[in-house]
Amino acid sequence: MKEYKVAGLAVAFIMGVATTALVKSLVDNIIMPFVAVLLPDGSWQEATAQIGPAIIGWGPFLAELINFLIIALVVFMIAKLVLKEQKVTKK
């Protein structure tokens, strides 16, 4: 029975990678153009702040944070849907 658990984990990993690529495309090609309307200059994704000799790249961090939050939301919704179908029965 252990080989089935490993196979399921491998399938879940592959689906996770594919889902991440799909959601990243969703963010880059569908959601970010709407953000660009609100913030017309798209240079915010490359924005930096210099504090003394250090250069802080807050723009790339903010773009990746938005990407992460959307991926987390999509994964949460998928997991909730899947777990809803697998109701646990008590004996």
DSSP file (Angstrom, degrees, kcal/mol; ACC not computed):
  #  RESIDUE AA STRUCTURE BP1 BP2  ACC     N-H-->O    O-->H-N    N-H-->O    O-->H-N    TCO  KAPPA ALPHA  PHI   PSI    X-CA   Y-CA   Z-CA
    1    1 A M    >>        0   0    0      0, 0.0     4,-1.1     0, 0.0     3,-0.8   0.000 360.0 360.0 360.0 -24.0    0.0    0.0    0.0
    2    2 A K  H 3>  +     0   0    0      1,-0.2     4,-1.9     2,-0.2     3,-0.2   0.845 360.0  62.2 -64.6 -32.9    2.9    2.4    0.5
    3    3 A E  H 3> S+     0   0    0      1,-0.2     4,-2.0     2,-0.2    -1,-0.2   0.813 100.1  54.6 -64.2 -27.9    3.7    2.5   -3.2
    4    4 A Y  H <> S+     0   0    0     -3,-0.8     4,-2.3     2,-0.2    -1,-0.2   0.861 106.0  51.6 -71.7 -35.0    0.2    4.0   -3.8
    5    5 A K  H  X S+     0   0    0     -4,-1.1     4,-2.0    -3,-0.2    -2,-0.2   0.901 111.0  47.5 -67.2 -39.9    0.9    6.8   -1.3
    6    6 A V  H  X S+     0   0    0     -4,-1.9     4,-2.4     2,-0.2    -2,-0.2   0.899 111.7  50.2 -67.6 -40.6    4.2    7.7   -3.1
    7    7 A A  H  X S+     0   0    0     -4,-2.0     4,-2.4     2,-0.2    -2,-0.2   0.906 110.8  49.7 -64.2 -40.6    2.6    7.6   -6.5
    8    8 A G  H  X S+     0   0    0     -4,-2.3     4,-2.4     1,-0.2    -1,-0.2   0.885 110.4  50.3 -64.3 -39.0   -0.2    9.9   -5.2
    9    9 A L  H  X S+     0   0    0     -4,-2.0     4,-2.3     2,-0.2    -2,-0.2   0.897 110.1  50.2 -65.9 -40.3    2.4   12.3   -3.8
   10   10 A A  H  X S+     0   0    0     -4,-2.4     4,-2.3     2,-0.2    -2,-0.2   0.914 111.7  47.6 -64.1 -42.8    4.3   12.3   -7.1
   11   11 A V  H  X S+     0   0    0     -4,-2.4     4,-2.6     1,-0.2     5,-0.2   0.913 111.7  50.8 -64.5 -42.2    1.1   13.1   -9.0
   12   12 A A  H  X S+     0   0    0     -4,-2.4     4,-2.2     2,-0.2    -2,-0.2   0.894 110.1  50.1 -63.0 -39.5    0.2   15.8   -6.5
   13   13 A F  H  X S+     0   0    0     -4,-2.3     4,-2.3     2,-0.2    -2,-0.2   0.936 112.0  46.6 -63.6 -46.7    3.7   17.4   -6.9
   14   14 A I  H  X S+     0   0    0     -4,-2.3     4,-2.3     1,-0.2    -2,-0.2   0.908 113.5  48.6 -63.4 -42.0    3.5   17.4  -10.7
   15   15 A M  H  X S+     0   0    0     -4,-2.6     4,-2.7     1,-0.2    -1,-0.2   0.866 109.4  54.3 -66.1 -35.2    0.0   18.9  -10.6
   16   16 A G  H  X S+     0   0    0     -4,-2.2     4,-2.3    -5,-0.2    -2,-0.2   0.912 109.1  47.1 -63.6 -43.1    1.2   21.5   -8.1
   17   17 A V  H  X S+     0   0    0     -4,-2.3     4,-2.1     2,-0.2    -2,-0.2   0.920 114.4  46.9 -64.7 -43.8    4.0   22.5  -10.5
   18   18 A A  H  X S+     0   0    0     -4,-2.3     4,-2.2     1,-0.2    -2,-0.2   0.896 112.4  50.2 -65.2 -39.6    1.6   22.7  -13.4
   19   19 A T  H  X S+     0   0    0     -4,-2.7     4,-3.0     2,-0.2     5,-0.2   0.894 108.1  53.5 -65.4 -39.9   -0.9   24.6  -11.4
   20   20 A T  H  X S+     0   0    0     -4,-2.3     4,-2.5     1,-0.2    -1,-0.2   0.924 109.9  47.3 -60.9 -44.5    1.8   27.1  -10.3
   21   21 A A  H  X S+     0   0    0     -4,-2.1     4,-2.0     2,-0.2    -1,-0.2   0.901 113.6  48.7 -63.5 -40.3    2.7   27.7  -13.9
   22   22 A L  H  X S+     0   0    0     -4,-2.2     4,-2.1     2,-0.2    -2,-0.2   0.924 113.2  45.6 -65.8 -45.0   -1.0   28.2  -14.9
   23   23 A V  H  X S+     0   0    0     -4,-3.0     4,-2.7     2,-0.2    -2,-0.2   0.876 110.0  54.8 -68.5 -36.4   -1.7   30.6  -12.0
   24   24 A K  H  X S+     0   0    0     -4,-2.5     4,-2.8    -5,-0.2    -1,-0.2   0.910 109.2  48.3 -61.9 -40.6    1.5   32.6  -12.7
   25   25 A S  H  X S+     0   0    0     -4,-2.0     4,-2.8     2,-0.2     5,-0.4   0.904 109.7  52.8 -64.4 -40.5    0.3   32.9  -16.3
   26   26 A L  H  X>S+     0   0    0     -4,-2.1     5,-2.0     2,-0.2     4,-1.9   0.925 113.2  43.9 -58.1 -46.3   -3.2   34.0  -15.0
   27   27 A V  I  <>S+     0   0    0     -4,-2.7     5,-3.0     3,-0.2    -2,-0.2   0.951 118.4  42.4 -64.9 -49.8   -1.5   36.7  -12.8
   28   28 A D  I  <5S+     0   0    0     -4,-2.8    -2,-0.2     1,-0.2    -1,-0.2   0.862 126.3  29.8 -67.8 -37.4    0.9   37.9  -15.5
   29   29 A N  I  <5S+     0   0    0     -4,-2.8    -1,-0.2    -5,-0.2    -3,-0.2   0.671 133.2  19.8-102.2 -19.1   -1.5   38.0  -18.4
   30   30 A I  I  X5S+     0   0    0     -4,-1.9     4,-0.6    -5,-0.4    -3,-0.2   0.757 126.4  35.6-118.5 -46.3   -5.0   38.6  -17.0
   31   31 A I  I >><S+     0   0    0     -5,-2.0     4,-1.6     1,-0.2     3,-0.8   0.925 111.7  55.7 -80.9 -44.9   -4.7   40.2  -13.5
   32   32 A M  H 3><S+     0   0    0     -5,-3.0     4,-2.6    -6,-0.3     5,-0.2   0.824  99.3  60.8 -62.5 -32.3   -1.7   42.4  -13.9
   33   33 A P  H 3> S+     0   0    0      0, 0.0     4,-1.0     0, 0.0    -1,-0.2   0.873 106.2  48.5 -60.9 -32.6   -3.1   44.3  -16.9
   34   34 A F  H <X S+     0   0    0     -3,-0.8     4,-1.3    -4,-0.6    -2,-0.2   0.875 110.5  50.2 -71.3 -36.6   -5.9   45.4  -14.6
   35   35 A V  H  X S+     0   0    0     -4,-1.6     4,-2.7     1,-0.2    -1,-0.2   0.880 105.5  57.9 -64.6 -37.1   -3.4   46.5  -12.0
   36   36 A A  H  < S+     0   0    0     -4,-2.6    -1,-0.2     1,-0.2    -2,-0.2   0.801 101.2  55.9 -64.2 -28.7   -1.6   48.4  -14.7
   37   37 A V  H  < S+     0   0    0     -4,-1.0    -1,-0.2    -3,-0.2    -2,-0.2   0.899 111.5  43.0 -68.4 -39.5   -4.8   50.4  -15.4
   38   38 A L  H  < S+     0   0    0     -4,-1.3    -2,-0.2     1,-0.3    -1,-0.2   0.870 127.1  32.6 -72.6 -37.0   -4.8   51.4  -11.7
   39   39 A L  S  < S-     0   0    0     -4,-2.7    -1,-0.3     1,-0.1     5,-0.2  -0.801  79.0-170.5-118.7  85.5   -1.1   52.1  -11.7
   40   40 A P        +     0   0    0      0, 0.0     2,-0.9     0, 0.0    -1,-0.1   0.796  69.8  70.4 -53.9 -37.6   -0.5   53.3  -15.3
   41   41 A D    >   -     0   0    0      1,-0.1     3,-1.0    -3,-0.1    -4,-0.0  -0.728  69.3-161.5 -84.8 108.9    3.3   53.2  -15.1
   42   42 A G  G >   +     0   0    0     -2,-0.9     3,-1.3     1,-0.3     4,-0.2   0.387  69.5  97.4 -72.0   5.8    4.2   49.5  -15.0
   43   43 A S  G >   +     0   0    0      1,-0.3     3,-1.6     2,-0.2     4,-0.3   0.547  55.2  89.2 -74.1  -4.0    7.7   50.3  -13.6
   44   44 A W  G X  S+     0   0    0     -3,-1.0     3,-0.9     1,-0.3    -1,-0.3   0.787  79.1  63.6 -62.5 -24.7    6.4   49.7  -10.0
   45   45 A Q  G <  S+     0   0    0     -3,-1.3    -1,-0.3     1,-0.2    -2,-0.2   0.699 109.8  38.1 -72.5 -17.8    7.5   46.0  -10.6
   46   46 A E  G <  S+     0   0    0     -3,-1.6    -1,-0.2    13,-0.2    -2,-0.2   0.267  89.4 134.7-110.1   8.8   11.1   47.2  -10.9
   47   47 A A    <   -     0   0    0     -3,-0.9    12,-2.3    -4,-0.3     2,-0.3  -0.283  30.0-178.1 -66.1 142.1   10.9   49.9   -8.3
   48   48 A T        -     0   0    0      9,-0.2     2,-0.4    10,-0.2     9,-0.2  -0.907  18.3-147.9-133.9 162.4   13.8   50.1   -5.7
   49   49 A A  E     -A   56   0A   0      7,-2.6     7,-3.6    -2,-0.3     2,-0.6  -1.000  13.6-142.9-131.5 134.8   14.6   52.2   -2.7
   50   50 A Q  E     -A   55   0A   0     -2,-0.4     2,-0.6     5,-0.2     5,-0.2  -0.874  17.1-180.0-103.1 123.4   18.1   53.2   -1.8
   51   51 A I  E >   -A   54   0A   0      3,-2.8     3,-1.8    -2,-0.6    -2,-0.0  -0.912  67.0 -55.2-120.7 100.1   18.9   53.3    2.0
   52   52 A G  T 3  S-     0   0    0     -2,-0.6     0, 0.0     1,-0.3     0, 0.0  -0.490 120.4 -19.5  63.9-131.6   22.5   54.2    2.3
   53   53 A P  T 3  S+     0   0    0      0, 0.0     2,-0.3     0, 0.0    -1,-0.3   0.608 121.1  93.1 -81.7  -9.9   24.6   51.8    0.3
   54   54 A A  E <   -A   51   0A   0     -3,-1.8    -3,-2.8     2,-0.0     2,-0.6  -0.653  61.9-153.3 -89.5 137.7   21.8   49.2    0.2
   55   55 A I  E     -A   50   0A   0     -2,-0.3     2,-0.6    -5,-0.2    -5,-0.2  -0.948   9.8-157.4-110.5 117.3   19.3   49.0   -2.6
   56   56 A I  E     -A   49   0A   0     -7,-3.6    -7,-2.6    -2,-0.6     2,-1.3  -0.838   5.8-152.0 -97.9 121.0   16.0   47.5   -1.6
   57   57 A G     >  +     0   0    0     -2,-0.6     4,-1.2    -9,-0.2    -9,-0.2  -0.663  31.4 157.4 -91.8  81.8   13.9   46.0   -4.5
   58   58 A W  H  >  +     0   0    0     -2,-1.3     4,-2.4     2,-0.2    -1,-0.2   0.780  65.9  61.7 -78.7 -25.3   10.4   46.4   -3.1
   59   59 A G  H  > S+     0   0    0    -12,-2.3     4,-2.3    -3,-0.2   -13,-0.2   0.959 105.9  43.0 -65.4 -52.7    8.8   46.3   -6.5
   60   60 A P  H  > S+     0   0    0      0, 0.0     4,-2.3     0, 0.0    -1,-0.2   0.881 115.0  52.2 -61.0 -36.3    9.8   42.8   -7.5
   61   61 A F  H  X S+     0   0    0     -4,-1.2     4,-2.3     2,-0.2    -2,-0.2   0.928 109.5  48.2 -64.4 -44.0    9.0   41.7   -3.9
   62   62 A L  H  X S+     0   0    0     -4,-2.4     4,-2.3     2,-0.2    -1,-0.2   0.891 110.9  51.2 -63.6 -39.7    5.5   43.2   -4.2
   63   63 A A  H  X S+     0   0    0     -4,-2.3     4,-2.1     1,-0.2    -1,-0.2   0.915 112.7  45.4 -64.2 -42.8    4.9   41.5   -7.6
   64   64 A E  H  X S+     0   0    0     -4,-2.3     4,-2.8     2,-0.2    -2,-0.2   0.847 110.2  55.1 -69.4 -33.0    6.0   38.1   -6.2
   65   65 A L  H  X S+     0   0    0     -4,-2.3     4,-2.6     2,-0.2    -2,-0.2   0.920 108.8  47.4 -64.4 -43.6    3.8   38.7   -3.1
   66   66 A I  H  X S+     0   0    0     -4,-2.3     4,-2.0     2,-0.2    -2,-0.2   0.924 112.8  49.8 -62.0 -43.8    0.8   39.3   -5.2
   67   67 A N  H  X S+     0   0    0     -4,-2.1     4,-2.3     1,-0.2    -2,-0.2   0.926 111.9  48.2 -59.5 -46.2    1.6   36.2   -7.3
   68   68 A F  H  X S+     0   0    0     -4,-2.8     4,-3.0     1,-0.2     5,-0.2   0.916 109.7  51.7 -62.3 -44.6    2.0   34.1   -4.1
   69   69 A L  H  X S+     0   0    0     -4,-2.6     4,-2.1     1,-0.2    -1,-0.2   0.887 111.2  47.2 -62.7 -38.7   -1.2   35.3   -2.6
   70   70 A I  H  X S+     0   0    0     -4,-2.0     4,-2.4     2,-0.2    -1,-0.2   0.913 113.0  48.6 -69.5 -41.0   -3.2   34.4   -5.8
   71   71 A I  H  X S+     0   0    0     -4,-2.3     4,-2.7     2,-0.2     5,-0.2   0.926 111.8  50.0 -62.3 -44.3   -1.5   31.0   -6.0
   72   72 A A  H  X S+     0   0    0     -4,-3.0     4,-2.4     1,-0.2    -2,-0.2   0.894 110.8  49.8 -61.7 -40.1   -2.3   30.4   -2.3
   73   73 A L  H  X S+     0   0    0     -4,-2.1     4,-2.3    -5,-0.2    -1,-0.2   0.918 112.2  46.9 -64.7 -43.8   -5.9   31.4   -2.8
   74   74 A V  H  X S+     0   0    0     -4,-2.4     4,-2.4     2,-0.2    -2,-0.2   0.925 113.8  47.4 -65.3 -44.4   -6.3   29.1   -5.9
   75   75 A V  H  X S+     0   0    0     -4,-2.7     4,-2.8     1,-0.2     5,-0.2   0.902 111.7  51.6 -63.6 -40.2   -4.7   26.1   -4.0
   76   76 A F  H  X S+     0   0    0     -4,-2.4     4,-2.6    -5,-0.2    -2,-0.2   0.918 110.8  47.7 -61.2 -44.0   -6.9   26.8   -1.0
   77   77 A M  H  X S+     0   0    0     -4,-2.3     4,-2.0     2,-0.2    -2,-0.2   0.900 113.6  47.3 -66.5 -39.8  -10.0   26.8   -3.1
   78   78 A I  H  X S+     0   0    0     -4,-2.4     4,-2.6     2,-0.2    -2,-0.2   0.933 113.4  48.0 -65.4 -45.2   -9.0   23.6   -4.9
   79   79 A A  H  X S+     0   0    0     -4,-2.8     4,-3.0     1,-0.2     5,-0.3   0.902 111.0  51.1 -62.6 -40.8   -8.1   21.9   -1.6
   80   80 A K  H  X S+     0   0    0     -4,-2.6     4,-1.7    -5,-0.2    -1,-0.2   0.903 111.6  47.9 -62.8 -40.8  -11.4   23.0   -0.1
   81   81 A L  H  X S+     0   0    0     -4,-2.0     4,-1.2     2,-0.2    -2,-0.2   0.921 115.1  44.6 -65.3 -44.6  -13.3   21.6   -3.0
   82   82 A V  H  X S+     0   0    0     -4,-2.6     4,-0.9     1,-0.2     3,-0.3   0.920 114.9  47.3 -67.8 -44.2  -11.5   18.3   -3.0
   83   83 A L  H  < S+     0   0    0     -4,-3.0    -1,-0.2     1,-0.2    -2,-0.2   0.796 105.1  60.7 -70.1 -26.8  -11.7   17.8    0.8
   84   84 A K  H  < S+     0   0    0     -4,-1.7     3,-0.3    -5,-0.3    -1,-0.2   0.875 104.7  49.4 -65.0 -36.0  -15.4   18.7    0.7
   85   85 A E  H  < S+     0   0    0     -4,-1.2     2,-0.8    -3,-0.3    -1,-0.2   0.741 104.2  62.3 -74.6 -22.8  -16.0   15.7   -1.5
   86   86 A Q  S  < S-     0   0    0     -4,-0.9    -1,-0.2    -3,-0.1     2,-0.1  -0.541  75.9-178.7-102.7  66.1  -14.0   13.4    0.8
   87   87 A K        -     0   0    0     -2,-0.8     2,-0.5    -3,-0.3    -3,-0.1  -0.421  25.1-126.5 -68.3 138.1  -16.1   13.7    3.9
   88   88 A V        -     0   0    0     -2,-0.1     2,-0.5     0, 0.0    -1,-0.1  -0.725  19.6-154.1 -88.3 130.1  -14.8   11.7    6.8
   89   89 A T        -     0   0    0     -2,-0.5     2,-0.3     2,-0.0     0, 0.0  -0.894  10.1-137.2-105.4 133.6  -17.2    9.3    8.4
   90   90 A K              0   0    0     -2,-0.5     0, 0.0     1,-0.1     0, 0.0  -0.662 360.0 360.0 -88.4 142.3  -16.8    8.3   12.1
   91   91 A K              0   0    0     -2,-0.3    -1,-0.1     0, 0.0    -2,-0.0   0.418 360.0 360.0-103.7 360.0  -17.2    4.7   13.1
